[in-house]
Amino acid sequence: MNAYRFAAYPSNSLVAAGVTFAVSVWFLVAAGAILSDPASPYTQRVVSQPEQVAMNSAPAQAKATPKVHYTVMVVGKRPQTAKI
């Protein structure tokens, strides 16, 4: 591949192993920092609790039924098909 050799080291594989080791240690330290970091309040999803409603409560029944009923009418024309 490459004829270049590092003069201070006996082989190029020793340099490659050193670089691999340094990168592995870097990722290990980064993973430890991520896992030890406390959760951010800005990334937490707020879960709302449903309201507790009594079963025999009349106001709760009135609140659940709508006071206005809407009717939706869809009007459209069908395309004329040719009769054969």
N, CA, C and O atoms as CSV, one atom per row, in Angstrom:
chain,resi,resn,atom,element,x,y,z
A,1,MET,N,N,0.828,-1.183,0.000
A,1,MET,CA,C,0.000,0.000,0.000
A,1,MET,C,C,0.873,1.248,0.000
A,1,MET,O,O,1.169,1.808,-1.055
A,2,ASN,N,N,1.280,1.676,1.186
A,2,ASN,CA,C,2.059,2.894,1.313
A,2,ASN,C,C,3.441,2.532,1.835
A,2,ASN,O,O,3.565,1.763,2.788
A,3,ALA,N,N,4.465,3.074,1.224
A,3,ALA,CA,C,5.834,2.750,1.624
A,3,ALA,C,C,6.316,3.601,2.796
A,3,ALA,O,O,7.422,3.382,3.290
A,4,TYR,N,N,5.520,4.561,3.251
A,4,TYR,CA,C,5.928,5.426,4.349
A,4,TYR,C,C,5.949,4.646,5.648
A,4,TYR,O,O,5.046,3.856,5.924
A,5,ARG,N,N,6.995,4.872,6.455
A,5,ARG,CA,C,7.113,4.210,7.749
A,5,ARG,C,C,7.398,5.261,8.812
A,5,ARG,O,O,8.126,6.224,8.573
A,6,PHE,N,N,6.812,5.059,9.992
A,6,PHE,CA,C,7.089,5.935,11.117
A,6,PHE,C,C,8.428,5.540,11.711
A,6,PHE,O,O,8.652,4.374,12.038
A,7,ALA,N,N,9.319,6.515,11.851
A,7,ALA,CA,C,10.681,6.214,12.282
A,7,ALA,C,C,10.749,5.826,13.756
A,7,ALA,O,O,11.577,4.993,14.124
A,8,ALA,N,N,9.910,6.400,14.607
A,8,ALA,CA,C,9.998,6.147,16.043
A,8,ALA,C,C,9.340,4.837,16.457
A,8,ALA,O,O,9.542,4.389,17.585
A,9,TYR,N,N,8.558,4.207,15.578
A,9,TYR,CA,C,7.845,2.988,15.921
A,9,TYR,C,C,8.337,1.838,15.063
A,9,TYR,O,O,8.717,2.051,13.911
A,10,PRO,N,N,8.340,0.625,15.597
A,10,PRO,CA,C,8.862,-0.507,14.840
A,10,PRO,C,C,8.006,-0.890,13.626
A,10,PRO,O,O,8.539,-1.432,12.658
A,11,SER,N,N,6.683,-0.619,13.652
A,11,SER,CA,C,5.858,-1.004,12.510
A,11,SER,C,C,4.662,-0.078,12.385
A,11,SER,O,O,4.290,0.603,13.341
A,12,ASN,N,N,4.062,-0.055,11.207
A,12,ASN,CA,C,2.868,0.753,10.986
A,12,ASN,C,C,1.667,0.188,11.735
A,12,ASN,O,O,0.770,0.944,12.106
A,13,SER,N,N,1.629,-1.106,11.963
A,13,SER,CA,C,0.511,-1.698,12.683
A,13,SER,C,C,0.472,-1.229,14.137
A,13,SER,O,O,-0.600,-1.156,14.738
A,14,LEU,N,N,1.626,-0.915,14.696
A,14,LEU,CA,C,1.656,-0.377,16.057
A,14,LEU,C,C,1.021,1.009,16.088
A,14,LEU,O,O,0.326,1.345,17.047
A,15,VAL,N,N,1.245,1.808,15.065
A,15,VAL,CA,C,0.623,3.134,14.976
A,15,VAL,C,C,-0.886,2.984,14.807
A,15,VAL,O,O,-1.657,3.688,15.460
A,16,ALA,N,N,-1.306,2.079,13.941
A,16,ALA,CA,C,-2.737,1.859,13.727
A,16,ALA,C,C,-3.399,1.369,15.005
A,16,ALA,O,O,-4.513,1.790,15.318
A,17,ALA,N,N,-2.742,0.494,15.744
A,17,ALA,CA,C,-3.306,0.001,16.999
A,17,ALA,C,C,-3.402,1.126,18.022
A,17,ALA,O,O,-4.370,1.196,18.779
A,18,GLY,N,N,-2.407,2.004,18.051
A,18,GLY,CA,C,-2.439,3.138,18.981
A,18,GLY,C,C,-3.574,4.099,18.674
A,18,GLY,O,O,-4.259,4.573,19.581
A,19,VAL,N,N,-3.772,4.386,17.383
A,19,VAL,CA,C,-4.865,5.275,16.994
A,19,VAL,C,C,-6.208,4.630,17.315
A,19,VAL,O,O,-7.112,5.296,17.818
A,20,THR,N,N,-6.342,3.345,17.030
A,20,THR,CA,C,-7.584,2.634,17.339
A,20,THR,C,C,-7.857,2.650,18.834
A,20,THR,O,O,-8.997,2.849,19.252
A,21,PHE,N,N,-6.838,2.444,19.633
A,21,PHE,CA,C,-6.990,2.461,21.077
A,21,PHE,C,C,-7.409,3.849,21.570
A,21,PHE,O,O,-8.277,3.970,22.434
A,22,ALA,N,N,-6.790,4.891,21.019
A,22,ALA,CA,C,-7.118,6.258,21.443
A,22,ALA,C,C,-8.566,6.600,21.093
A,22,ALA,O,O,-9.267,7.215,21.896
A,23,VAL,N,N,-9.016,6.208,19.906
A,23,VAL,CA,C,-10.396,6.485,19.508
A,23,VAL,C,C,-11.371,5.680,20.363
A,23,VAL,O,O,-12.431,6.187,20.730
A,24,SER,N,N,-11.032,4.450,20.680
A,24,SER,CA,C,-11.891,3.626,21.526
A,24,SER,C,C,-12.032,4.229,22.922
A,24,SER,O,O,-13.126,4.255,23.484
A,25,VAL,N,N,-10.933,4.706,23.471
A,25,VAL,CA,C,-10.978,5.339,24.791
A,25,VAL,C,C,-11.824,6.604,24.728
A,25,VAL,O,O,-12.600,6.885,25.642
A,26,TRP,N,N,-11.674,7.362,23.651
A,26,TRP,CA,C,-12.473,8.579,23.491
A,26,TRP,C,C,-13.972,8.264,23.498
A,26,TRP,O,O,-14.740,8.929,24.193
A,27,PHE,N,N,-14.390,7.257,22.731
A,27,PHE,CA,C,-15.807,6.901,22.698
A,27,PHE,C,C,-16.278,6.319,24.023
A,27,PHE,O,O,-17.434,6.517,24.396
A,28,LEU,N,N,-15.424,5.612,24.739
A,28,LEU,CA,C,-15.789,5.086,26.048
A,28,LEU,C,C,-16.023,6.222,27.038
A,28,LEU,O,O,-16.976,6.179,27.816
A,29,VAL,N,N,-15.169,7.231,27.015
A,29,VAL,CA,C,-15.338,8.392,27.898
A,29,VAL,C,C,-16.596,9.165,27.521
A,29,VAL,O,O,-17.333,9.611,28.400
A,30,ALA,N,N,-16.853,9.331,26.217
A,30,ALA,CA,C,-18.052,10.046,25.781
A,30,ALA,C,C,-19.309,9.292,26.189
A,30,ALA,O,O,-20.280,9.914,26.621
A,31,ALA,N,N,-19.316,7.968,26.064
A,31,ALA,CA,C,-20.480,7.176,26.466
A,31,ALA,C,C,-20.715,7.295,27.965
A,31,ALA,O,O,-21.861,7.403,28.402
A,32,GLY,N,N,-19.657,7.277,28.754
A,32,GLY,CA,C,-19.801,7.448,30.199
A,32,GLY,C,C,-20.349,8.811,30.560
A,32,GLY,O,O,-21.155,8.939,31.482
A,33,ALA,N,N,-19.910,9.841,29.829
A,33,ALA,CA,C,-20.420,11.191,30.094
A,33,ALA,C,C,-21.895,11.303,29.732
A,33,ALA,O,O,-22.658,11.966,30.433
A,34,ILE,N,N,-22.297,10.662,28.646
A,34,ILE,CA,C,-23.704,10.716,28.236
A,34,ILE,C,C,-24.578,9.980,29.244
A,34,ILE,O,O,-25.647,10.468,29.611
A,35,LEU,N,N,-24.134,8.814,29.690
A,35,LEU,CA,C,-24.932,8.027,30.625
A,35,LEU,C,C,-25.003,8.653,32.015
A,35,LEU,O,O,-25.991,8.463,32.726
A,36,SER,N,N,-23.976,9.392,32.410
A,36,SER,CA,C,-23.989,9.990,33.746
A,36,SER,C,C,-24.642,11.364,33.762
A,36,SER,O,O,-24.859,11.920,34.839
A,37,ASP,N,N,-24.962,11.926,32.606
A,37,ASP,CA,C,-25.586,13.238,32.526
A,37,ASP,C,C,-27.038,13.149,32.991
A,37,ASP,O,O,-27.760,12.249,32.561
A,38,PRO,N,N,-27.485,14.061,33.857
A,38,PRO,CA,C,-28.889,14.004,34.293
A,38,PRO,C,C,-29.824,14.375,33.142
A,38,PRO,O,O,-29.425,15.038,32.185
A,39,ALA,N,N,-31.057,13.938,33.257
A,39,ALA,CA,C,-32.046,14.209,32.214
A,39,ALA,C,C,-32.381,15.694,32.196
A,39,ALA,O,O,-32.509,16.321,33.247
A,40,SER,N,N,-32.520,16.244,31.017
A,40,SER,CA,C,-32.847,17.649,30.862
A,40,SER,C,C,-34.356,17.855,31.025
A,40,SER,O,O,-35.139,17.063,30.500
A,41,PRO,N,N,-34.777,18.902,31.742
A,41,PRO,CA,C,-36.221,19.140,31.866
A,41,PRO,C,C,-36.837,19.598,30.549
A,41,PRO,O,O,-38.056,19.532,30.389
A,42,TYR,N,N,-36.022,20.059,29.604
A,42,TYR,CA,C,-36.537,20.545,28.333
A,42,TYR,C,C,-36.843,19.415,27.363
A,42,TYR,O,O,-37.564,19.619,26.387
A,43,THR,N,N,-36.309,18.231,27.614
A,43,THR,CA,C,-36.564,17.111,26.712
A,43,THR,C,C,-37.540,16.107,27.293
A,43,THR,O,O,-37.774,15.060,26.690
A,44,GLN,N,N,-38.112,16.402,28.446
A,44,GLN,CA,C,-39.056,15.487,29.067
A,44,GLN,C,C,-40.465,15.796,28.577
A,44,GLN,O,O,-40.858,16.960,28.509
A,45,ARG,N,N,-41.215,14.776,28.243
A,45,ARG,CA,C,-42.587,14.934,27.774
A,45,ARG,C,C,-43.513,14.982,28.982
A,45,ARG,O,O,-43.453,14.119,29.857
A,46,VAL,N,N,-44.368,15.997,29.021
A,46,VAL,CA,C,-45.299,16.161,30.126
A,46,VAL,C,C,-46.528,15.293,29.843
A,46,VAL,O,O,-47.159,15.414,28.793
A,47,VAL,N,N,-46.852,14.428,30.786
A,47,VAL,CA,C,-48.004,13.547,30.651
A,47,VAL,C,C,-49.088,14.069,31.579
A,47,VAL,O,O,-48.914,14.119,32.796
A,48,SER,N,N,-50.207,14.455,30.985
A,48,SER,CA,C,-51.293,14.979,31.808
A,48,SER,C,C,-52.109,13.821,32.371
A,48,SER,O,O,-52.310,12.800,31.713
A,49,GLN,N,N,-52.564,14.004,33.577
A,49,GLN,CA,C,-53.369,12.994,34.247
A,49,GLN,C,C,-54.831,13.211,33.884
A,49,GLN,O,O,-55.289,14.353,33.886
A,50,PRO,N,N,-55.579,12.158,33.572
A,50,PRO,CA,C,-57.003,12.332,33.274
A,50,PRO,C,C,-57.761,12.758,34.525
A,50,PRO,O,O,-57.394,12.410,35.647
A,51,GLU,N,N,-58.827,13.520,34.299
A,51,GLU,CA,C,-59.624,13.990,35.431
A,51,GLU,C,C,-60.382,12.826,36.050
A,51,GLU,O,O,-60.875,11.940,35.351
A,52,GLN,N,N,-60.465,12.846,37.355
A,52,GLN,CA,C,-61.228,11.832,38.075
A,52,GLN,C,C,-62.690,12.275,38.108
A,52,GLN,O,O,-63.011,13.307,38.697
A,53,VAL,N,N,-63.579,11.501,37.478
A,53,VAL,CA,C,-64.995,11.852,37.403
A,53,VAL,C,C,-65.787,10.777,38.126
A,53,VAL,O,O,-65.585,9.583,37.909
A,54,ALA,N,N,-66.693,11.222,38.989
A,54,ALA,CA,C,-67.561,10.286,39.692
A,54,ALA,C,C,-68.591,9.734,38.715
A,54,ALA,O,O,-69.042,10.456,37.825
A,55,MET,N,N,-68.965,8.483,38.863
A,55,MET,CA,C,-69.892,7.843,37.932
A,55,MET,C,C,-71.311,8.393,38.050
A,55,MET,O,O,-72.024,8.441,37.047
A,56,ASN,N,N,-71.741,8.807,39.231
A,56,ASN,CA,C,-73.114,9.264,39.428
A,56,ASN,C,C,-73.215,10.784,39.404
A,56,ASN,O,O,-74.210,11.338,39.870
A,57,SER,N,N,-72.245,11.443,38.891
A,57,SER,CA,C,-72.216,12.900,38.908
A,57,SER,C,C,-72.978,13.453,37.701
A,57,SER,O,O,-72.620,13.164,36.559
A,58,ALA,N,N,-74.013,14.236,37.943
A,58,ALA,CA,C,-74.819,14.818,36.866
A,58,ALA,C,C,-74.068,15.906,36.105
A,58,ALA,O,O,-74.162,15.933,34.878
A,59,PRO,N,N,-73.322,16.812,36.760
A,59,PRO,CA,C,-72.599,17.841,35.989
A,59,PRO,C,C,-71.547,17.226,35.051
A,59,PRO,O,O,-71.287,17.762,33.974
A,60,ALA,N,N,-70.957,16.122,35.457
A,60,ALA,CA,C,-69.965,15.483,34.593
A,60,ALA,C,C,-70.625,14.909,33.357
A,60,ALA,O,O,-70.038,14.929,32.275
A,61,GLN,N,N,-71.849,14.393,33.503
A,61,GLN,CA,C,-72.583,13.877,32.358
A,61,GLN,C,C,-72.968,15.018,31.417
A,61,GLN,O,O,-72.911,14.862,30.197
A,62,ALA,N,N,-73.354,16.142,31.968
A,62,ALA,CA,C,-73.737,17.281,31.148
A,62,ALA,C,C,-72.522,17.849,30.423
A,62,ALA,O,O,-72.641,18.335,29.298
A,63,LYS,N,N,-71.369,17.792,31.053
A,63,LYS,CA,C,-70.154,18.303,30.443
A,63,LYS,C,C,-69.708,17.411,29.285
A,63,LYS,O,O,-69.091,17.892,28.335
A,64,ALA,N,N,-70.015,16.122,29.359
A,64,ALA,CA,C,-69.557,15.186,28.348
A,64,ALA,C,C,-70.394,15.253,27.075
A,64,ALA,O,O,-69.886,14.935,25.999
A,65,THR,N,N,-71.670,15.660,27.164
A,65,THR,CA,C,-72.520,15.704,25.973
A,65,THR,C,C,-72.445,17.094,25.348
A,65,THR,O,O,-72.491,18.096,26.061
A,66,PRO,N,N,-72.332,17.161,24.034
A,66,PRO,CA,C,-72.256,18.474,23.386
A,66,PRO,C,C,-73.626,19.152,23.368
A,66,PRO,O,O,-74.657,18.480,23.323
A,67,LYS,N,N,-73.630,20.472,23.403
A,67,LYS,CA,C,-74.881,21.230,23.410
A,67,LYS,C,C,-75.338,21.563,21.993
A,67,LYS,O,O,-76.514,21.854,21.775
A,68,VAL,N,N,-74.418,21.524,21.028
A,68,VAL,CA,C,-74.749,21.853,19.657
A,68,VAL,C,C,-74.386,20.660,18.781
A,68,VAL,O,O,-73.303,20.086,18.898
A,69,HIS,N,N,-75.311,20.305,17.908
A,69,HIS,CA,C,-75.049,19.218,16.975
A,69,HIS,C,C,-74.890,19.809,15.582
A,69,HIS,O,O,-75.722,20.600,15.137
A,70,TYR,N,N,-73.838,19.428,14.909
A,70,TYR,CA,C,-73.574,19.910,13.561
A,70,TYR,C,C,-73.882,18.803,12.565
A,70,TYR,O,O,-73.643,17.624,12.827
A,71,THR,N,N,-74.411,19.204,11.427
A,71,THR,CA,C,-74.659,18.272,10.347
A,71,THR,C,C,-73.764,18.680,9.183
A,71,THR,O,O,-73.757,19.841,8.774
A,72,VAL,N,N,-73.031,17.748,8.666
A,72,VAL,CA,C,-72.141,18.018,7.551
A,72,VAL,C,C,-72.757,17.400,6.305
A,72,VAL,O,O,-73.036,16.202,6.263
A,73,MET,N,N,-72.965,18.234,5.292
A,73,MET,CA,C,-73.515,17.749,4.026
A,73,MET,C,C,-72.433,17.898,2.960
A,73,MET,O,O,-71.865,18.975,2.781
A,74,VAL,N,N,-72.158,16.812,2.261
A,74,VAL,CA,C,-71.177,16.833,1.188
A,74,VAL,C,C,-71.932,16.782,-0.120
A,74,VAL,O,O,-72.720,15.867,-0.360
A,75,VAL,N,N,-71.690,17.772,-0.968
A,75,VAL,CA,C,-72.382,17.860,-2.249
A,75,VAL,C,C,-71.332,17.748,-3.344
A,75,VAL,O,O,-70.317,18.444,-3.327
A,76,GLY,N,N,-71.591,16.871,-4.284
A,76,GLY,CA,C,-70.656,16.709,-5.385
A,76,GLY,C,C,-71.369,16.143,-6.595
A,76,GLY,O,O,-72.434,15.537,-6.471
A,77,LYS,N,N,-70.786,16.341,-7.758
A,77,LYS,CA,C,-71.374,15.818,-8.982
A,77,LYS,C,C,-70.569,14.621,-9.444
A,77,LYS,O,O,-69.344,14.591,-9.323
A,78,ARG,N,N,-71.267,13.645,-9.969
A,78,ARG,CA,C,-70.593,12.482,-10.525
A,78,ARG,C,C,-70.311,12.744,-12.000
A,78,ARG,O,O,-71.122,13.355,-12.695
A,79,PRO,N,N,-69.178,12.286,-12.464
A,79,PRO,CA,C,-68.873,12.495,-13.879
A,79,PRO,C,C,-69.784,11.615,-14.745
A,79,PRO,O,O,-70.138,10.499,-14.365
A,80,GLN,N,N,-70.144,12.131,-15.887
A,80,GLN,CA,C,-70.987,11.393,-16.809
A,80,GLN,C,C,-70.152,10.283,-17.468
A,80,GLN,O,O,-69.082,10.547,-18.016
A,81,THR,N,N,-70.644,9.065,-17.410
A,81,THR,CA,C,-69.947,7.973,-18.051
A,81,THR,C,C,-70.572,7.700,-19.409
A,81,THR,O,O,-71.785,7.818,-19.584
A,82,ALA,N,N,-69.752,7.343,-20.344
A,82,ALA,CA,C,-70.241,7.072,-21.691
A,82,ALA,C,C,-70.885,5.692,-21.724
A,82,ALA,O,O,-70.318,4.725,-21.215
A,83,LYS,N,N,-72.057,5.603,-22.316
A,83,LYS,CA,C,-72.755,4.321,-22.428
A,83,LYS,C,C,-72.351,3.657,-23.738
A,83,LYS,O,O,-72.373,4.283,-24.798
A,84,ILE,N,N,-71.996,2.424,-23.656
A,84,ILE,CA,C,-71.561,1.701,-24.856
A,84,ILE,C,C,-72.651,0.809,-25.364
A,84,ILE,O,O,-72.467,0.121,-26.368
